[in-house]
Amino acid sequence: MQVDMHYGATAVLARAAGFNEQDAQVIGYAAQYVDDAQDGRDILVNGQPFSPLATANSPGAYIHSRRREVWRKVYLPFHFLPPGPVESDDDVFLTQPRGFLADKLLEEVAAEGWDERLYHLCRLGVALHTVADTWSHQGFSGRWHRENDVKKLVPLAGGGGLGKAMEDARRRLIAQANTLIPLPVVHFQAGFFPDYPFLEWRAVFADGGGPGRVLHLANQQEYYNACRFLYGWLLARPKDQPAGVTPWRDIETGIRQCLANSQEGRRERCQKWCDTFAGLFPASGGLPAYDKEQWEVEALGEPLRQDVVDNLLQDQGLNHDYQAPPGFAQTRWAAFHRAAARQRAWLGQYVSV
């Protein structure tokens, strides 16, 4: 999934489920920022050390993804949650919609309550990113393994000629990358096919040289199922400062329209969510566009100076001292990284490879 789902849809679903405008925006922002926090090296903030988390990797870092620390730190805890506990390489890693660990994660977050309000909102957002991805990333795993080796990818419906263009681009990218080293990691071999809500597609996997397994997904339906589940789960959550609830029947048509939007640009698709559900955010003048540097500037006084290529492989911190405004520890950016650290640590009790 991309920003249209992780920010737009998540914020809309939270607001419709009874969270107030500001809280819904924080939940949606935290959900999307999981894909944008790509540098986990230590920094200095007003002379004091701070350790942000890399919760995502850029495509340029995939070549280093044979290292298990990348699986454990990024892919498994945030994007490719295994369906159940993993104790050896022979256990099942392939992500499934709302598996056992997805339910356990949501139970963990729900049990924390509102003792630390901003932190809890970020915990909700980070967890919802991961759980939503269990629908879009199903059939792939967060490790370097032949189970992710796609040999044939077929666009079946949606997006007009976009599917063929995407497949051509995917073939060129993989051919380029495989001159260096094969990349059967996460859904790299499938390109952006899992990320476009309007696309129906089929993938045939190498599966160790045998006939291969086949994955056939109609993303619109899978994404709809994810939205329906997340709305119901959010609806049942206690709210610290609740607002009015919008019934599912009143947002269902708009959700289907947003999912059917076949624009290739992720930000254009996100704007469709903002425009369609502007009425849910009257005090804010509609759901604001997502700006990935907003929380960084608020916390640090400037955007984070990210190096997104080898971030997990470098032991030395940035050694850059940000002159942050007062109240850094209480900012949304700092709360996000605390929430992400908690989720990564939580997974450690279930994944020991």
Residue pairs with C-beta under 8 A, 6 or more apart in sequence:
1 132
1 133
1 136
1 195
1 197
1 223
2 35
2 195
2 266
2 269
2 270
3 32
3 35
3 266
3 267
3 269
3 270
3 290
4 197
4 258
4 266
4 267
4 269
4 270
4 272
4 273
5 132
5 136
5 197
5 223
5 226
6 28
6 31
6 32
6 34
6 35
6 129
6 132
7 28
7 29
7 31
7 32
7 270
7 290
8 28
8 258
8 269
8 270
8 272
8 273
8 274
8 287
8 290
9 28
9 132
9 223
9 227
9 255
9 258
9 273
10 27
10 28
10 31
10 32
10 125
10 128
10 129
10 132
10 230
11 24
11 25
11 27
11 28
11 29
11 273
11 287
12 24
12 28
12 251
12 255
12 273
12 277
12 280
12 287
13 227
13 230
13 231
13 234
14 23
14 24
14 27
14 28
14 124
14 234
15 21
15 24
15 243
15 246
15 277
15 280
15 281
15 287
16 231
16 245
16 246
16 248
16 250
16 251
16 277
16 280
17 231
17 234
17 235
17 237
17 245
18 234
18 235
18 239
18 242
18 243
18 244
18 245
19 27
19 234
19 239
19 242
19 243
20 239
20 241
20 242
20 243
21 243
21 280
21 281
21 282
21 283
21 284
22 284
23 121
23 239
23 240
23 241
24 280
24 281
25 281
25 284
25 287
25 288
26 118
26 121
26 122
26 125
26 332
27 121
27 124
27 125
27 128
28 125
28 287
28 290
29 125
29 290
29 294
29 295
29 332
30 121
30 122
30 124
30 125
30 126
30 129
30 332
30 336
30 339
31 125
31 126
31 128
31 129
31 132
32 125
32 129
32 290
32 292
33 55
33 125
33 292
33 295
33 336
34 55
34 56
34 78
34 79
34 125
34 126
34 129
34 130
34 340
35 55
35 56
35 129
36 56
36 292
37 52
37 53
37 54
37 55
37 56
37 336
37 337
37 340
38 54
38 55
38 56
38 57
38 58
38 306
38 308
38 311
39 52
39 54
39 304
39 306
39 307
39 308
39 311
39 318
40 51
40 52
40 53
40 54
40 73
40 311
40 312
41 52
41 307
41 311
41 314
41 316
41 317
41 318
42 49
42 50
42 51
42 52
42 317
42 318
43 49
43 50
43 52
43 304
43 317
43 318
43 319
43 320
43 321
43 322
44 50
44 317
44 318
44 319
44 320
44 321
44 322
45 300
45 321
45 322
45 324
45 328
46 321
46 322
46 323
46 324
46 328
47 321
49 317
50 334
50 337
51 337
52 304
52 337
53 73
53 337
53 340
53 341
53 344
54 73
54 74
54 311
54 312
55 74
55 78
55 126
55 340
56 74
56 78
56 79
57 65
57 70
57 74
57 75
57 308
57 311
57 312
58 308
58 309
59 188
60 308
60 309
61 70
61 308
61 309
61 310
61 311
61 312
62 177
62 183
62 185
62 186
62 188
63 177
63 180
63 181
63 183
64 70
64 310
64 312
64 313
65 71
65 75
65 144
65 183
65 185
65 186
66 144
66 185
67 312
67 313
68 143
68 353
69 312
70 312
71 142
71 143
71 144
71 353
72 347
72 348
72 351
72 353
73 312
73 344
74 142
74 312
75 142
75 143
75 185
75 186
76 82
76 86
76 142
76 143
76 347
76 351
77 130
77 343
77 344
77 346
77 347
78 126
78 129
78 130
78 133
78 340
78 343
78 344
79 129
79 130
79 133
79 137
79 142
79 186
80 93
80 95
80 133
80 137
80 140
80 141
80 142
80 143
80 186
81 95
81 99
81 101
81 102
81 105
81 130
81 131
81 133
81 134
81 142
81 347
82 91
82 92
82 93
82 94
82 95
82 99
82 101
82 141
82 142
82 350
82 351
83 92
83 94
83 95
83 96
83 99
83 100
83 101
84 91
84 92
84 99
84 100
84 101
84 350
85 91
85 100
85 101
85 350
85 351
86 92
86 93
86 350
86 351
86 352
86 353
87 352
87 353
88 353
89 353
91 353
93 141
93 142
93 143
93 145
93 147
94 138
94 139
94 140
94 141
94 147
95 133
95 134
95 137
95 138
95 139
95 140
95 141
95 142
96 134
96 138
97 134
97 135
97 138
97 222
97 225
97 226
98 131
98 134
98 135
98 229
99 134
101 347
101 350
102 130
102 131
102 134
104 350
105 127
105 130
105 131
105 343
105 346
106 127
106 131
106 233
108 127
108 346
109 120
109 123
109 124
109 127
110 237
112 120
112 123
113 120
113 238
114 120
114 238
114 240
116 335
117 240
118 330
118 332
118 335
119 335
119 338
119 339
120 240
121 335
122 332
122 335
122 336
122 338
122 339
122 340
123 339
123 342
123 343
124 237
125 336
125 339
126 336
126 339
126 340
126 343
127 343
128 230
130 343
131 226
131 230
132 226
132 230
134 226
135 222
135 223
135 225
135 226
136 194
136 195
136 219
136 222
136 223
136 226
137 186
137 187
137 194
138 215
138 217
138 222
139 203
139 215
139 217
140 147
140 148
140 186
140 187
140 190
140 194
141 147
141 148
141 186
142 186
143 185
144 184
144 185
145 184
145 185
146 184
146 206
146 207
146 208
147 184
147 205
147 207
148 184
148 185
148 186
148 187
148 188
148 189
148 205
149 182
149 184
149 189
149 205
149 206
149 207
150 189
150 190
150 203
150 204
150 205
150 206
151 204
151 205
151 206
151 212
152 203
152 204
153 167
153 170
153 189
153 190
153 191
153 193
153 201
153 202
153 203
153 204
154 167
154 201
154 202
154 203
154 204
155 162
155 163
155 164
155 166
155 167
155 193
155 199
155 200
155 201
156 163
156 200
156 201
156 202
156 216
157 163
157 199
157 200
157 218
158 196
158 198
158 199
158 200
158 219
158 220
158 262
159 166
159 196
159 198
159 199
159 262
159 264
160 262
162 196
162 199
162 262
162 264
163 199
163 201
166 191
166 192
166 193
166 196
167 191
169 191
170 189
170 190
170 191
170 192
170 193
173 191
174 183
174 188
174 189
174 191
177 183
177 188
183 189
184 206
187 193
187 194
190 203
193 199
193 201
193 203
194 217
194 219
195 266
196 219
196 264
197 219
197 220
197 223
197 258
197 259
197 260
197 261
197 269
198 219
198 220
198 259
198 260
198 261
198 262
199 219
200 217
200 218
200 219
200 220
201 216
201 217
201 219
202 214
202 215
202 216
202 217
203 214
203 215
204 212
204 213
204 214
205 212
205 213
205 214
205 215
206 212
207 213
219 259
220 256
220 259
220 260
223 259
224 255
224 256
224 259
227 255
227 259
228 248
231 248
231 251
232 248
235 245
246 280
251 277
254 276
254 277
257 272
257 276
258 269
258 272
258 273
258 276
261 268
261 269
261 272
263 269
263 272
267 289
267 290
270 289
270 290
271 289
273 287
274 286
274 287
274 288
274 289
275 286
277 287
278 285
278 286
278 287
280 287
281 287
293 303
293 304
295 331
295 332
295 333
295 336
296 302
296 303
296 304
296 333
297 303
298 325
298 331
298 332
298 333
299 324
299 325
299 328
299 331
299 332
299 333
299 334
300 322
300 324
300 328
300 333
301 322
301 323
301 324
301 325
302 322
305 318
305 320
307 314
307 318
328 334
